[in-house]
Amino acid sequence: MQAVCLGMGAGAGSGGTVAGRFAQVGYHAVLCRRSDDAGLKKLVNDIEAEGGSASGYLLNAVEPDVIEQRIATIEADIGPIEVVIFNLGAQIGNRSLTGTSYKAFELGWRMATFALFRTASAVCPAMEERGKGTILVTSATAAVRGNAGQHSHAAAMGGRRMLCQSLNAELASKGIHVAHIIVDGAVDAPDTLGKMLGEEKFQQLRETKGMEHDGLMLPAKIADTYFHIAQQHRSAWTHEIDLRSFSDRLKERPRKARRIWRRREYRSPRLRPRGRGSCHNHSERTTLLRFQDLCHKRQACLCERPRNNEY
């Protein structure tokens, strides 16, 4: 019997590469993907050519019982599943609200959220008995910030993130490490980004942003990060991490919008001081710390200012 790294959604990009990284150190990599049997066999052959051990299976995670049956077979025939790489995508393309059917919306949830729940339900009891296990969940920017046209994707990824937090709350004390990994940028992956953009546009993107520019995230370097997280000591586990290229900035609210928000915040009737007993100069029963800070900066108490004054 050999320790197993199970890769769900093992494409030629980060999914298959991460599983192959674990195969380099002695794990048997089990690669599962929905389609492209030829591509799956190539991934297995590449891992074996480098001295690793691997097997591949076509698996549609939306269908009932297939995840549970495959996990049971792996545990019985190959070995204990010690690491799970959950890399199933849920991107159905940009669609308007009226252009997103109920079926399409549900499909995103079934792939991104429900499939993770089913996977965890199948692998965690055995991990709990052994007192150890790692589940590394690939996520996307949509898990923390929804965009127009991504109703299904954002809802599914947001649910995936909350599920990871719930799993951690229940299972971390039992030795099971669940990490939610936000891949916040474009990955140099021909079978995902390449198919979305088309071969010509993908090659143009690689030439202008990828390759020596390092603006596209490299699957091999992503795999190194996943492997590092799996090896962490339990006294300092990472439960969520955000990966992006050095040239991609974190999107922030525009400066002008932030100023307007701050001005409205201080002018809000609910936050405005209400006479004596509302600030630190008059009573210990203060309203909000931000008013204390503002009082210090202006060298005067807000309670003594006219109510119609703009701050």
Beta strands, then each sheet from edge to edge (+ up, - down):
strand 1: 4-8
strand 2: 28-33
strand 3: 53-58
strand 4: 81-86
strand 5: 133-140
strand 6: 176-183
strand 7: 240-243
sheet 1: 3+ 2+ 1+ 4+ 5+ 6+ 7+
end
